[in-house]
């Protein structure tokens, strides 16, 4: 069994106790700027606890205020994996990406818009709110909670298509990156196969860039995850940032050229 398989099995084990509650709709969806929903008494999503923040926050970085304000914004809209549940904000993978960008000499301000417990439907409702401020590029990390709740992949696909198209309409010419996510295996091979396939389909239909599985090489590795076996620890977040970096670096290069 590889690391990815161990991770999705672990996610399934953590989620199963709260599965019925989540499927019955007892987990409230997130409104723009609201707090994350949680299942009653159990972990039923890739964010088993409320979000640590209910606002979009910029990753701290060095430099004077005017330089930072002028830097192109890269918005990362995601779940607790992006929010950095259980970590200090400076340890979450968007903060790691900021340091990588700074070290590489790219002018960019990476904004962490992760919200714990959010499904693709929640992000679809929230995306207009997130786009109130302009961005040079948008990274979309969503869907893991859909898989945990057994949401029909067709529904997740339509939500993701709508999210990407909303971004493209609001920010013409801005690169959009869609992060591949995985579903737990307890719903069967047919479901996990359909779920896995929806991400490249969305990328193909919209022209977005498909980013490989965020937790490749992290999932299922005990030393790279927190005690829940789902959320990366600080070292795992560094690995996750490394998985996203090859897709993000060319985008940062383009943004630098435009600046």
Backbone torsions as a table, in degrees:
resi	resn	phi	psi	omega
1	UNK	NA	126.3	-179.0
2	UNK	-83.4	175.9	-175.6
3	UNK	-61.0	-39.3	-179.8
4	UNK	-63.1	-43.2	179.8
5	UNK	-64.4	-39.8	178.8
6	UNK	-64.0	-39.1	-179.6
7	UNK	-64.6	-48.9	-177.1
8	UNK	-66.7	-31.8	175.3
9	UNK	-67.4	-39.4	178.1
10	UNK	-64.4	-43.4	177.5
11	UNK	-58.5	-42.3	-179.6
12	UNK	-63.5	-40.3	-179.7
13	UNK	-64.7	-41.8	-179.8
14	UNK	-67.7	-35.4	-174.0
15	UNK	-81.3	-25.4	-166.0
16	UNK	-61.3	-34.3	-178.5
17	UNK	-64.9	-31.6	-178.9
18	UNK	-103.5	10.9	-173.2
19	UNK	-61.2	-46.2	-177.1
20	UNK	-63.6	-39.2	178.9
21	UNK	-62.5	-42.5	-179.1
22	UNK	-66.6	-44.3	-177.6
23	UNK	-67.7	-27.0	-178.8
24	UNK	-80.9	-4.2	176.3
25	UNK	90.2	13.9	-179.5
26	UNK	-76.0	-11.0	176.6
27	UNK	-88.9	110.2	-177.2
28	UNK	-65.4	143.0	176.0
29	UNK	-75.8	163.0	-177.2
30	UNK	-95.1	129.2	173.6
31	UNK	-88.7	159.0	178.0
32	UNK	-53.0	126.0	177.9
33	UNK	76.8	3.1	-177.7
34	UNK	-89.0	-175.7	178.5
35	UNK	-94.0	162.5	-176.5
36	UNK	-75.5	145.7	176.1
37	UNK	-81.2	150.9	176.6
38	UNK	-133.6	149.8	177.4
39	UNK	-75.4	150.5	-175.2
40	UNK	-66.3	104.1	172.0
41	UNK	77.4	-6.9	-177.1
42	UNK	-141.2	166.7	177.5
43	UNK	-88.6	116.9	-179.6
44	UNK	-123.6	11.4	179.4
45	UNK	-153.0	171.0	177.2
46	UNK	-76.0	43.4	173.7
47	UNK	-172.5	85.1	-172.5
48	UNK	-79.7	-4.9	179.9
49	UNK	-131.8	164.9	180.0
50	UNK	-58.9	156.0	178.9
51	UNK	-62.4	148.1	178.4
52	UNK	-76.7	-16.9	-180.0
53	UNK	-147.8	146.7	178.1
54	UNK	-112.4	19.6	179.2
55	UNK	-132.5	160.3	175.4
56	UNK	-79.0	125.0	-175.6
57	UNK	-123.3	144.5	176.8
58	UNK	-83.5	145.0	174.6
59	UNK	-71.9	128.7	179.4
60	UNK	-59.6	142.0	176.6
61	UNK	-149.6	166.4	-178.0
62	UNK	-80.8	172.3	177.5
63	UNK	106.2	160.7	179.9
64	UNK	-75.2	163.3	-172.9
65	UNK	-60.8	-39.6	-177.7
66	UNK	-67.0	-37.4	178.3
67	UNK	-66.3	-44.6	179.9
68	UNK	-64.3	-43.0	-178.3
69	UNK	-63.2	-32.0	-177.4
70	UNK	-82.5	-12.9	-177.1
71	UNK	-70.0	142.2	176.6
72	UNK	-60.1	140.3	-178.0
73	UNK	-91.4	134.2	169.1
74	UNK	-112.5	111.4	-178.5
75	UNK	-90.7	125.7	176.0
76	UNK	-111.5	107.5	179.7
77	UNK	-98.5	120.3	-174.9
78	UNK	-159.9	-165.1	-176.9
79	UNK	-99.8	-158.1	178.1
80	UNK	-62.3	-24.2	177.8
81	UNK	-63.5	-38.5	176.9
82	UNK	-78.4	-42.6	-179.3
83	UNK	-61.1	-26.6	-179.3
84	UNK	82.3	43.6	-179.7
85	UNK	-52.7	128.2	178.4
86	UNK	85.5	-2.2	-178.6
87	UNK	-114.9	160.0	166.8
88	UNK	-67.1	143.3	-180.0
89	UNK	-51.2	-33.7	-179.2
90	UNK	-72.6	-10.0	-179.7
91	UNK	-99.1	-15.3	-179.3
92	UNK	-63.4	153.7	-172.7
93	UNK	-62.1	-31.7	175.5
94	UNK	-61.1	-36.1	177.3
95	UNK	-67.1	-36.9	176.4
96	UNK	-63.9	-42.3	177.8
97	UNK	-61.6	-37.5	177.7
98	UNK	-60.5	-44.5	179.9
99	UNK	-66.5	-36.1	177.1
100	UNK	-65.1	-42.2	178.9
101	UNK	-64.1	-43.5	178.6
102	UNK	-61.2	-43.7	-178.4
103	UNK	-64.9	-32.7	-179.8
104	UNK	-82.6	-5.2	177.6
105	UNK	85.8	13.3	179.2
106	UNK	-83.8	138.6	174.0
107	UNK	-87.5	104.8	-179.2
108	UNK	-155.8	145.7	174.0
109	UNK	-118.2	109.2	-176.1
110	UNK	-89.2	123.0	-176.3
111	UNK	-106.6	122.5	-179.4
112	UNK	-88.0	109.4	178.3
113	UNK	-114.2	41.3	177.0
114	UNK	-78.6	143.4	178.8
115	UNK	-137.9	116.8	-175.7
116	UNK	-63.8	136.7	175.3
117	UNK	85.5	-0.8	-173.3
118	UNK	-79.2	139.1	173.1
119	UNK	-96.0	176.3	176.6
120	UNK	-64.0	-32.6	177.3
121	UNK	-65.0	-39.4	178.0
122	UNK	-64.7	-43.3	178.7
123	UNK	-66.2	-35.4	177.9
124	UNK	-59.7	-39.2	178.1
125	UNK	-73.8	-28.4	-173.8
126	UNK	-89.5	-18.6	-167.4
127	UNK	-63.5	-38.3	178.3
128	UNK	-60.8	-39.6	178.1
129	UNK	-63.6	-40.1	179.6
130	UNK	-67.1	-27.4	-175.8
131	UNK	-91.5	14.4	176.9
132	UNK	-62.1	-31.6	176.4
133	UNK	-105.0	142.5	-177.6
134	UNK	-66.0	152.0	176.9
135	UNK	-139.2	148.9	178.3
136	UNK	-85.6	-22.7	179.4
137	UNK	-158.9	155.1	-179.1
138	UNK	-133.5	130.9	173.8
139	UNK	-107.6	130.4	-177.2
140	UNK	-115.3	114.6	176.5
141	UNK	-118.5	97.5	-179.3
142	UNK	-149.7	164.8	175.9
143	UNK	114.8	-25.3	-177.4
144	UNK	-60.0	-40.4	179.5
145	UNK	-70.5	-28.0	173.7
146	UNK	-61.8	-45.8	-179.7
147	UNK	-62.3	-39.9	179.7
148	UNK	-64.9	-32.9	-177.4
149	UNK	-89.8	-2.7	179.8
150	UNK	72.6	27.1	178.3
151	UNK	-63.5	139.7	178.5
152	UNK	-56.1	125.2	179.5
153	UNK	-56.4	-28.0	176.6
154	UNK	-62.3	-38.8	178.5
155	UNK	-67.6	-43.6	178.0
156	UNK	-61.8	-42.5	179.4
157	UNK	-60.6	-44.4	-179.0
158	UNK	-66.1	-37.9	176.7
159	UNK	-63.6	-45.0	-178.3
160	UNK	-65.7	-40.1	175.6
161	UNK	-59.5	-44.3	-179.0
162	UNK	-64.5	-39.6	179.3
163	UNK	-62.4	-49.9	-178.2
164	UNK	-62.0	-43.4	-178.5
165	UNK	-67.8	-32.7	175.5
166	UNK	-64.2	-43.8	178.1
167	UNK	-62.1	-45.9	-177.4
168	UNK	-64.8	-34.6	177.9
169	UNK	-71.6	-37.3	-178.1
170	UNK	-78.4	-31.3	-175.2
171	UNK	-128.9	69.9	-177.8
172	UNK	-56.2	130.9	178.5
173	UNK	86.5	-10.6	179.4
174	UNK	-76.6	130.9	177.1
175	UNK	-62.1	140.9	176.5
176	UNK	-122.3	128.3	179.0
177	UNK	-113.2	129.7	178.9
178	UNK	-109.9	122.2	-176.4
179	UNK	-88.9	126.3	176.1
180	UNK	-64.6	132.9	174.4
181	UNK	-125.9	169.6	-176.5
182	UNK	-126.5	154.8	176.6
183	UNK	-106.8	152.1	177.8
184	UNK	-67.2	153.0	-172.2
185	UNK	-80.7	-7.0	-173.4
186	UNK	-70.7	-11.2	176.3
187	UNK	-91.1	1.6	174.3
188	UNK	100.5	159.8	-177.0
189	UNK	-63.0	-39.3	-177.9
190	UNK	-60.4	-43.4	-179.0
191	UNK	-67.0	-50.2	-176.7
192	UNK	-62.9	-33.4	178.2
193	UNK	-67.4	-45.5	177.8
194	UNK	-63.3	-40.6	-179.1
195	UNK	-64.1	-47.4	-179.0
196	UNK	-60.1	-36.6	-174.4
197	UNK	-75.5	-19.6	-174.1
198	UNK	-68.7	-30.9	-176.4
199	UNK	-68.3	-50.3	175.7
200	UNK	-63.8	-29.8	177.5
201	UNK	-64.9	-44.6	178.1
202	UNK	-61.1	-44.3	179.2
203	UNK	-60.3	-43.8	-179.4
204	UNK	-64.8	-42.5	-175.8
205	UNK	-74.0	-23.3	-177.2
206	UNK	-108.8	-13.6	-175.5
207	UNK	81.7	10.0	176.9
208	UNK	-72.8	160.7	176.6
209	UNK	-88.1	129.2	177.1
210	UNK	-88.2	123.9	176.8
211	UNK	-96.3	133.9	178.3
212	UNK	-57.4	164.9	-179.9
213	UNK	-44.6	122.8	-174.5
214	UNK	-56.7	-37.0	-173.0
215	UNK	-102.8	23.6	175.6
216	UNK	-59.8	126.9	-178.6
217	UNK	81.3	-5.9	177.5
218	UNK	-110.8	-43.6	-179.3
219	UNK	-57.2	130.1	176.4
220	UNK	81.6	-2.7	179.6
221	UNK	-95.2	109.8	-173.4
222	UNK	-55.9	-40.5	-176.7
223	UNK	-72.5	-8.4	-177.9
224	UNK	-111.6	5.7	-177.5
225	UNK	-127.6	159.0	175.5
226	UNK	-73.7	-178.8	-175.2
227	UNK	-61.8	-24.4	179.8
228	UNK	-75.4	-10.0	179.5
229	UNK	74.2	6.8	-175.7
230	UNK	-117.0	-49.7	-174.6
231	UNK	-91.0	132.9	-179.5
232	UNK	-61.9	146.9	169.0
233	UNK	-83.9	-171.8	-175.7
234	UNK	-59.6	-42.1	179.7
235	UNK	-68.2	-38.2	177.8
236	UNK	-64.9	-35.4	177.8
237	UNK	-64.7	-35.4	176.2
238	UNK	-63.7	-42.2	178.2
239	UNK	-64.4	-41.8	179.0
240	UNK	-61.2	-42.7	177.0
241	UNK	-60.6	-38.7	178.0
242	UNK	-64.6	-31.7	177.1
243	UNK	-69.4	-34.3	-177.5
244	UNK	-84.5	-27.8	-173.2
245	UNK	-55.0	-44.9	-178.6
246	UNK	-59.8	-27.2	176.4
247	UNK	-83.8	-31.8	-176.6
248	UNK	-81.6	-36.3	-174.9
249	UNK	-55.9	-45.0	177.8
250	UNK	-62.2	-32.1	177.0
251	UNK	-66.3	-44.3	178.3
252	UNK	-62.1	-35.9	177.3
253	UNK	-62.0	-44.0	179.2
254	UNK	-64.7	-42.4	179.6
255	UNK	-63.7	-37.9	177.9
256	UNK	-63.8	-40.1	-179.7
257	UNK	-64.7	-33.0	-178.4
258	UNK	-79.6	-24.4	-174.6
259	UNK	-68.1	NA	NA
